[in-house]
Amino acid sequence: MTRYAAFLRGVNVGGVTLKMAALTEALDAAGFTGVRTILASGNVLLDSEADAAAVRDLAERTLRTLRNEFGYEAWVLVYGLDTVAQISSAYPFPREVEGHHSYV
């Protein structure tokens, strides 16, 4: 079982409002385990035995079912937590700079 971070593009911005409870319920129903959303960001932690590409495909197919309810066209990035940690550790800029928001 692998723990993944799934990042949903454009959630809760630009008029797209996706309820995290509905997101969690849909991903649970798709067979993912340990589903946990991070605030209302569209960032999700979940577990699966599948590889990252298969997790992304299933998540996108699952979220298309929410399209009519929320007006959200699913576009999902999925990475194993080890990959997220590598990206974070390789971030070459200062993390806390006043007036600047770091996205890593």
Secondary structure, DSSP 8 states (H G I E B T S, - for coil): -EEEEEEETTTTSTT----HHHHHHHHHHTT-EEEEEETTTTEEEEEESS-HHHHHHHHHHHHHTTHHHH-----EEEEEHHHHHHHHHT--S-S--TT-----
